[in-house]
Amino acid sequence: MMQPWFEDARLGIFLHWGIYAVNGISESWSFYRGKISYEDYLRQFEGFTAQHYDPDAWARLFKSIHADYAVLTAKHHDGVALWDTSQSDLSIPARAPAGRDLIGPFAQAMRRAGLRTGIYFSHLDWSHPDYPTIVKPNGPNRPEDDPGYDYSYPRPGHEDPERWERFLAFHRAQLQELCRNYEPDLLWFDGDW
């Protein structure tokens, strides 16, 4: 549902930020497309310190250019959460030297500056073992030799609707955490395919 305030919003800022910033590579897609191994991609946790993280400075900058809202990536397709999710240990608070929630301070800083707060959340989760368990009626549209095939689809004959239901429960639980803990003004979803 479109929020009434959104129709009048003039400028919004989107921030893609996650462990991929450590090596300066493409978020999630770099391991999906085989440009880096999944293991090396996750090793970026070790270098994610967020030592220069200053959401108040971001808020001042966004306000100075007359932005109306800002959206931070809470979780991209890699499944790495920027908040302390109880659903997985694949998070910045659990595995990175930053060791803390990054969504809460962002939301608080934006609100203090009078900006609407948005959370970007990927429906896909290429790290969750139950994600690649069903094929949509019109899919897959990728050849099986695609490097990321196993992250997105089960091999022919290996669909498992029960595992898919477990993934959906996990997915919904994470969304509930984000909504309950941060009360975003906007949820921005990615990954419908």
BAFI-3210 file (N, C-alpha, C; in Angstrom, 3 decimals, decimal comma, padded with zeros to 6 digits):
// residues 193
n [1|2|3|4|5|6|7|8|9|10|11|12|13|14|15|16|17|18|19|20|21|22|23|24|25|26|27|28|29|30|31|32|33|34|35|36|37|38|39|40|41|42|43|44|45|46|47|48|49|50|51|52|53|54|55|56|57|58|59|60|61|62|63|64|65|66|67|68|69|70|71|72|73|74|75|76|77|78|79|80|81|82|83|84|85|86|87|88|89|90|91|92|93|94|95|96|97|98|99|100|101|102|103|104|105|106|107|108|109|110|111|112|113|114|115|116|117|118|119|120|121|122|123|124|125|126|127|128|129|130|131|132|133|134|135|136|137|138|139|140|141|142|143|144|145|146|147|148|149|150|151|152|153|154|155|156|157|158|159|160|161|162|163|164|165|166|167|168|169|170|171|172|173|174|175|176|177|178|179|180|181|182|183|184|185|186|187|188|189|190|191|192|193]
n.u [000,836|000,602|001,997|000,381|001,989|004,085|003,449|003,782|006,429|009,604|012,388|014,280|016,657|018,686|020,478|022,777|024,346|026,599|028,360|029,694|030,857|033,373|035,247|034,557|032,827|030,166|026,976|025,761|025,312|027,867|028,890|026,863|027,085|029,493|031,872|033,270|034,005|031,479|032,316|034,561|033,217|031,661|033,762|034,244|032,916|034,792|036,188|034,362|033,852|032,475|033,465|033,426|030,811|028,213|025,296|023,973|025,424|024,896|022,129|022,073|023,304|021,462|019,202|020,108|020,087|017,495|016,088|013,365|013,043|014,843|016,318|017,589|019,470|018,442|018,679|020,131|020,143|022,053|021,476|022,531|022,013|021,594|020,828|020,189|019,055|016,874|016,487|018,590|022,162|023,503|024,431|025,371|025,670|026,166|028,373|030,309|033,102|032,004|029,808|027,248|023,848|022,786|020,608|018,797|020,142|020,314|017,573|016,740|018,351|017,498|014,843|015,170|016,110|013,896|013,210|011,583|011,714|013,014|013,131|014,927|014,380|015,189|013,347|014,460|016,821|019,757|021,448|020,054|019,244|016,770|015,732|016,149|014,007|011,636|010,142|008,955|005,797|006,316|009,045|012,297|014,052|016,630|019,615|020,775|023,505|024,161|026,043|024,783|022,572|021,997|021,599|019,155|017,196|015,793|017,347|016,179|013,374|013,760|012,143|010,754|008,181|007,648|010,037|010,117|007,959|009,038|011,058|009,466|008,266|010,517|011,267|008,966|009,119|011,487|010,701|008,686|010,245|011,716|009,658|008,422|010,571|011,658|009,738|009,278|008,668|008,411|008,573|010,749|010,761|012,649|013,350|011,322|011,249]
n.v [-001,171|002,167|004,819|007,781|010,123|009,649|010,241|012,965|013,299|014,512|014,025|011,170|009,227|006,466|003,968|001,590|-000,675|-002,849|-005,929|-006,175|-003,778|-003,867|-005,086|-003,601|-004,579|-005,801|-005,912|-008,926|-010,030|-010,480|-012,925|-014,583|-014,496|-015,701|-014,246|-014,009|-016,329|-017,839|-018,304|-016,562|-014,186|-014,066|-013,856|-011,208|-010,230|-010,162|-007,784|-005,784|-003,093|-000,739|001,634|004,323|004,940|007,122|008,023|010,380|012,393|011,661|012,173|014,952|015,778|014,762|016,207|018,768|018,836|018,799|016,370|014,095|011,597|008,640|005,545|002,552|-000,348|-003,107|-005,809|-007,515|-009,618|-011,419|-012,214|-011,170|-009,558|-006,258|-005,759|-006,999|-009,827|-012,342|-014,553|-015,625|-016,114|-014,747|-011,954|-008,499|-007,657|-010,189|-011,349|-009,586|-007,307|-004,806|-005,324|-004,475|-003,250|-001,663|-000,541|000,606|003,004|004,442|004,826|006,341|008,648|009,691|010,306|012,221|014,276|014,927|013,424|010,957|007,450|004,685|001,175|-001,153|-004,311|-007,501|-009,945|-012,250|-014,686|-015,735|-017,109|-018,613|-021,914|-023,034|-021,494|-021,924|-023,820|-024,148|-023,856|-021,218|-021,000|-020,088|-020,310|-021,970|-019,277|-019,373|-020,889|-024,096|-024,083|-021,638|-019,733|-018,964|-020,542|-022,574|-021,079|-019,939|-021,728|-025,031|-028,070|-029,823|-031,817|-031,733|-030,166|-028,804|-028,227|-028,074|-027,199|-024,704|-023,463|-023,275|-021,433|-019,197|-018,679|-017,885|-015,618|-013,959|-013,619|-012,135|-009,776|-008,957|-008,409|-006,166|-004,300|-004,106|-003,355|-001,027|000,526|001,502|004,099|003,416|000,516|-001,005|-003,280|-005,843|-008,164|-009,801|-011,706]
n.w [000,000|-000,879|000,892|002,040|002,372|000,672|-001,947|-002,107|-001,609|-002,522|-002,844|-002,301|-000,528|-001,157|000,422|-000,166|001,695|003,132|003,876|001,479|000,949|001,993|000,225|-001,906|-003,881|-006,013|-004,502|-003,248|-005,913|-006,831|-005,791|-006,651|-009,419|-009,737|-009,568|-007,284|-004,737|-002,695|-000,099|000,113|-000,246|002,124|003,910|004,056|006,216|008,267|007,905|008,231|009,911|010,396|011,368|010,711|010,704|010,838|011,369|012,086|010,804|008,184|008,168|008,548|006,159|004,240|004,940|004,394|001,635|001,102|001,185|001,605|002,630|003,680|002,826|004,028|003,306|004,851|004,540|001,922|-001,053|-000,274|002,279|004,595|007,541|008,779|011,305|014,642|014,279|015,463|014,054|012,661|012,531|010,673|010,549|011,030|013,786|014,972|013,611|012,576|013,098|013,619|015,217|016,129|016,071|013,151|011,990|013,849|014,972|012,561|011,873|014,083|013,847|011,374|011,974|013,999|012,459|011,070|008,873|006,874|007,436|005,794|005,098|003,317|002,025|001,013|-000,689|-001,578|-000,437|-000,652|000,984|002,747|003,624|002,930|000,929|-001,993|-003,005|-004,397|-007,672|-009,517|-011,310|-013,971|-014,186|-014,028|-015,606|-016,332|-017,550|-016,413|-016,055|-015,139|-012,862|-010,471|-010,179|-008,255|-005,986|-006,345|-007,383|-007,038|-008,074|-010,986|-010,219|-007,485|-005,850|-002,844|-001,056|001,733|002,895|001,665|002,924|005,487|004,940|004,257|006,758|008,241|006,729|007,080|009,838|010,119|008,832|010,584|012,847|011,923|011,445|013,980|015,676|014,533|013,296|010,519|008,096|005,537|003,600|001,448|-000,994|-002,604|-005,217|-006,527|-008,486]
ca.u [000,000|001,380|001,765|-000,055|003,071|005,047|003,051|004,276|007,878|010,342|013,696|014,592|018,034|018,818|021,822|023,134|025,529|026,713|029,730|030,276|031,630|034,748|036,057|034,059|032,276|028,717|026,217|025,162|025,479|029,254|029,049|025,855|027,597|030,751|033,035|033,955|033,363|030,578|033,141|035,319|032,240|031,346|034,953|034,201|032,460|035,969|036,653|033,253|033,960|031,558|034,113|033,081|029,353|027,718|023,991|023,592|026,036|024,096|020,845|022,321|023,541|020,210|018,321|020,653|019,740|016,029|015,508|012,188|013,146|016,055|016,095|018,821|019,350|018,515|019,150|020,101|019,943|023,044|020,926|023,240|021,164|022,288|020,272|020,371|017,901|016,835|016,194|019,801|023,398|024,099|024,139|026,494|025,916|026,651|029,564|031,270|033,710|031,098|029,183|026,088|022,712|023,010|019,319|018,238|020,731|019,931|016,179|016,666|018,981|016,629|013,668|015,595|016,286|012,614|013,109|010,912|012,688|012,659|013,943|015,003|014,431|015,135|012,559|015,376|017,863|020,585|022,208|019,168|019,219|015,441|015,247|016,027|013,310|010,518|010,268|007,714|005,155|006,926|010,497|013,321|014,370|018,087|020,156|021,307|024,933|024,304|026,737|023,918|021,371|021,725|021,152|017,810|016,249|016,212|017,619|014,957|012,930|014,105|011,346|010,374|007,269|007,755|011,177|009,709|007,124|009,964|011,682|008,480|008,127|011,732|011,137|007,943|009,612|012,425|009,925|008,039|011,281|012,009|008,503|008,225|011,709|012,070|008,550|009,632|007,623|008,393|009,290|011,098|011,057|013,379|013,478|010,046|011,315]
ca.v [000,000|003,406|005,749|009,080|011,108|009,324|010,906|014,345|013,303|014,979|013,390|010,097|008,734|005,031|003,576|000,176|-000,811|-004,178|-006,443|-006,010|-002,530|-004,154|-005,273|-002,719|-005,391|-005,747|-006,575|-010,239|-010,516|-010,868|-014,370|-015,246|-014,601|-016,416|-013,348|-014,277|-017,498|-017,524|-018,285|-015,307|-013,115|-013,992|-013,438|-009,756|-009,951|-009,898|-006,410|-004,827|-002,463|000,414|002,588|005,699|005,007|008,315|008,306|011,777|013,160|011,357|012,872|016,381|015,910|014,536|017,341|019,956|018,802|018,784|015,040|013,855|010,283|007,872|004,105|001,790|-001,777|-003,930|-007,118|-007,716|-011,010|-012,265|-012,674|-010,560|-008,569|-005,157|-005,645|-008,193|-010,688|-013,584|-015,630|-016,106|-015,473|-014,099|-010,536|-007,656|-007,776|-011,518|-011,867|-008,585|-006,483|-003,696|-005,907|-003,752|-002,949|-000,464|-000,013|001,460|004,349|005,095|005,257|007,419|009,861|010,249|010,909|013,460|015,299|015,177|012,651|009,659|006,368|003,510|-000,033|-001,971|-005,711|-008,422|-011,170|-013,352|-014,896|-016,760|-017,822|-019,462|-023,242|-023,397|-020,588|-022,466|-025,094|-024,268|-023,166|-020,515|-021,627|-019,688|-020,322|-020,932|-018,753|-019,374|-022,227|-024,734|-023,827|-020,307|-019,919|-018,739|-021,372|-023,283|-020,130|-019,484|-022,763|-026,416|-028,853|-030,495|-032,965|-031,588|-029,152|-029,218|-027,209|-027,927|-026,318|-023,366|-022,923|-022,875|-020,182|-018,122|-018,361|-017,125|-014,341|-013,156|-013,289|-011,022|-008,572|-008,546|-007,768|-004,830|-003,419|-003,920|-002,690|000,252|001,252|002,287|004,796|002,850|-000,734|-001,112|-004,687|-006,192|-009,590|-010,452|-012,740]
ca.w [000,000|-000,954|001,996|001,501|002,347|-000,369|-003,190|-002,066|-001,375|-003,693|-002,979|-001,364|-000,590|-000,942|000,819|-000,204|002,545|003,719|003,909|000,145|000,938|002,422|-000,980|-002,954|-004,964|-006,179|-003,441|-003,503|-007,279|-007,109|-005,606|-007,469|-010,794|-009,747|-009,609|-006,024|-004,140|-001,587|001,120|000,129|-000,053|003,554|004,661|004,205|007,587|009,103|007,735|008,336|011,229|010,470|012,269|010,341|010,634|011,528|010,777|012,300|009,718|006,992|008,289|008,291|004,725|003,516|005,239|003,731|000,207|001,084|001,037|002,434|003,269|003,398|002,909|004,230|003,049|006,060|004,097|000,474|-001,445|000,399|003,555|005,718|008,210|009,456|012,653|015,460|014,063|016,243|013,110|011,990|012,987|009,505|010,779|011,440|015,229|015,359|012,942|012,103|014,146|013,961|016,392|016,672|015,210|012,353|011,545|014,903|014,967|011,310|011,988|015,081|013,292|010,332|012,625|014,679|011,419|010,435|007,627|006,927|007,477|005,016|005,208|002,103|002,431|-000,114|-000,529|-001,844|000,567|-001,273|002,001|003,550|003,000|002,454|-000,114|-003,357|-002,874|-005,328|-008,951|-009,849|-012,477|-015,245|-014,059|-014,063|-016,930|-016,456|-017,800|-015,212|-015,894|-014,537|-011,581|-009,318|-010,265|-006,996|-004,961|-006,667|-007,759|-006,806|-009,281|-011,453|-009,425|-006,070|-005,164|-001,496|-000,542|003,194|003,159|001,240|004,006|006,564|004,526|004,384|008,189|008,556|006,022|007,766|011,182|009,989|008,536|011,831|013,678|011,398|011,665|015,421|016,325|013,934|012,838|009,327|007,352|004,196|003,335|000,029|-001,240|-003,806|-005,468|-006,782|-009,504]
c.u [000,886|000,996|001,380|001,077|004,008|004,720|003,570|005,787|008,606|011,641|013,873|016,004|018,026|020,274|021,951|024,424|025,496|028,149|030,437|031,078|033,096|035,667|035,610|033,516|030,756|028,023|025,588|025,475|026,896|029,476|028,039|026,385|028,982|031,987|033,882|033,268|032,456|031,364|033,947|034,395|031,939|032,552|035,004|033,629|033,632|036,438|035,576|033,219|032,944|032,149|033,786|031,569|028,854|026,361|023,510|024,192|025,280|022,813|021,013|022,533|022,236|019,242|018,792|020,330|018,226|015,430|014,312|012,274|014,478|015,766|017,455|018,542|019,529|019,043|019,018|019,986|020,938|022,554|021,575|022,393|022,018|021,727|020,461|019,138|017,992|016,658|017,443|021,021|024,129|023,776|025,404|026,719|026,528|028,017|030,618|031,894|032,843|030,264|027,968|025,017|023,019|021,702|018,752|018,832|020,398|018,511|016,047|017,229|018,089|015,428|014,026|015,732|014,976|012,425|012,318|011,982|012,187|013,641|013,794|015,187|014,270|014,249|013,439|016,344|018,721|021,479|021,341|019,022|017,850|014,941|015,112|015,304|012,064|010,837|008,929|007,128|005,799|008,453|011,014|013,593|015,879|018,555|020,781|022,804|025,211|024,977|025,824|022,686|021,019|021,314|019,679|016,782|016,744|016,549|016,337|014,645|013,194|013,344|010,891|009,491|007,335|008,931|010,843|008,850|007,985|010,656|010,705|008,268|009,316|011,640|010,149|008,404|010,616|011,696|009,221|009,038|011,537|010,867|008,309|009,352|011,978|010,925|008,839|008,408|007,414|009,159|009,510|011,550|011,777|013,292|012,180|010,173|011,522]
c.v [001,242|004,314|007,114|010,115|010,898|010,039|012,344|014,430|013,674|014,199|012,346|009,607|007,234|004,713|002,059|000,046|-002,175|-004,640|-006,285|-004,720|-002,776|-004,298|-004,382|-003,476|-005,260|-006,515|-007,863|-010,816|-010,986|-012,362|-015,141|-015,485|-015,236|-015,542|-013,466|-015,505|-017,043|-017,409|-016,988|-014,101|-012,954|-013,621|-011,923|-009,338|-009,487|-008,450|-005,356|-004,246|-001,354|001,515|004,038|005,901|006,170|008,697|009,730|012,678|012,913|012,168|014,368|016,639|015,776|015,693|018,586|019,992|018,632|017,425|014,924|012,532|009,645|006,403|003,419|000,313|-002,541|-005,318|-007,185|-009,213|-011,959|-012,790|-012,067|-009,423|-007,502|-004,914|-006,981|-009,076|-011,948|-014,795|-016,266|-015,468|-014,806|-012,605|-009,807|-007,750|-009,113|-011,872|-010,857|-007,836|-005,279|-004,083|-005,199|-003,573|-001,662|000,170|000,968|002,862|005,135|005,664|006,422|008,721|010,504|010,943|012,202|014,607|015,604|014,473|011,369|008,577|005,169|002,376|-000,829|-003,408|-006,586|-009,614|-012,401|-013,488|-016,060|-017,487|-018,779|-020,828|-023,649|-022,493|-021,275|-023,824|-025,228|-023,498|-022,500|-021,116|-021,283|-019,737|-021,734|-020,476|-018,650|-020,793|-022,795|-024,512|-022,405|-020,492|-019,772|-019,610|-022,010|-022,348|-019,765|-020,588|-024,134|-027,079|-029,554|-031,736|-032,852|-030,456|-029,702|-028,140|-027,026|-027,028|-024,887|-022,711|-022,506|-021,564|-019,019|-017,716|-017,524|-015,705|-013,430|-012,740|-012,138|-009,720|-008,049|-007,871|-006,340|-003,856|-003,110|-003,078|-001,286|001,105|002,131|002,965|004,167|001,534|-000,801|-002,541|-004,857|-007,701|-010,317|-011,650|-014,135]
c.w [000,000|000,206|001,433|001,404|001,161|-001,683|-003,261|-001,858|-002,656|-003,900|-001,887|-001,592|-000,303|-000,632|000,749|000,592|003,195|003,637|002,575|000,028|001,296|001,217|-002,127|-004,148|-004,991|-005,061|-003,958|-004,881|-007,561|-006,861|-006,453|-008,887|-010,874|-009,834|-008,341|-005,436|-002,989|-000,281|001,220|000,318|001,442|004,414|004,856|005,562|008,447|009,028|007,911|009,753|011,449|011,349|011,935|010,207|011,482|010,941|011,029|011,217|008,410|007,020|008,015|006,804|003,942|003,724|004,481|002,233|000,021|000,743|001,983|003,180|002,899|003,677|003,026|003,974|004,357|005,735|002,583|000,204|-000,774|001,740|004,772|006,288|008,895|010,854|013,361|015,358|014,915|015,333|012,505|012,642|011,831|009,572|011,200|012,953|015,644|014,797|012,534|013,276|014,532|015,177|016,961|015,603|014,447|011,870|012,581|014,923|013,700|011,432|012,967|014,528|012,236|010,975|013,346|013,692|010,684|009,103|007,863|006,795|006,694|005,240|003,917|002,556|001,206|000,227|-000,745|-000,670|000,089|-000,275|002,812|002,880|002,451|001,331|-001,488|-003,374|-003,736|-006,601|-009,218|-011,127|-013,813|-015,204|-014,121|-015,493|-017,129|-016,804|-016,521|-015,030|-015,398|-013,172|-010,361|-009,260|-008,922|-005,862|-005,142|-006,870|-007,319|-008,134|-009,707|-010,619|-007,934|-005,379|-003,807|-000,868|000,983|003,568|002,761|002,321|005,198|006,210|004,684|005,842|008,664|007,992|006,752|009,160|011,128|009,681|009,787|012,767|013,217|011,676|013,145|016,039|015,805|013,401|011,607|008,709|005,980|004,208|001,834|-000,231|-002,572|-003,968|-005,695|-007,717|-008,909]
res [m|m|q|p|w|f|e|d|a|r|l|g|i|f|l|h|w|g|i|y|a|v|n|g|i|s|e|s|w|s|f|y|r|g|k|i|s|y|e|d|y|l|r|q|f|e|g|f|t|a|q|h|y|d|p|d|a|w|a|r|l|f|k|s|i|h|a|d|y|a|v|l|t|a|k|h|h|d|g|v|a|l|w|d|t|s|q|s|d|l|s|i|p|a|r|a|p|a|g|r|d|l|i|g|p|f|a|q|a|m|r|r|a|g|l|r|t|g|i|y|f|s|h|l|d|w|s|h|p|d|y|p|t|i|v|k|p|n|g|p|n|r|p|e|d|d|p|g|y|d|y|s|y|p|r|p|g|h|e|d|p|e|r|w|e|r|f|l|a|f|h|r|a|q|l|q|e|l|c|r|n|y|e|p|d|l|l|w|f|d|g|d|w]
***
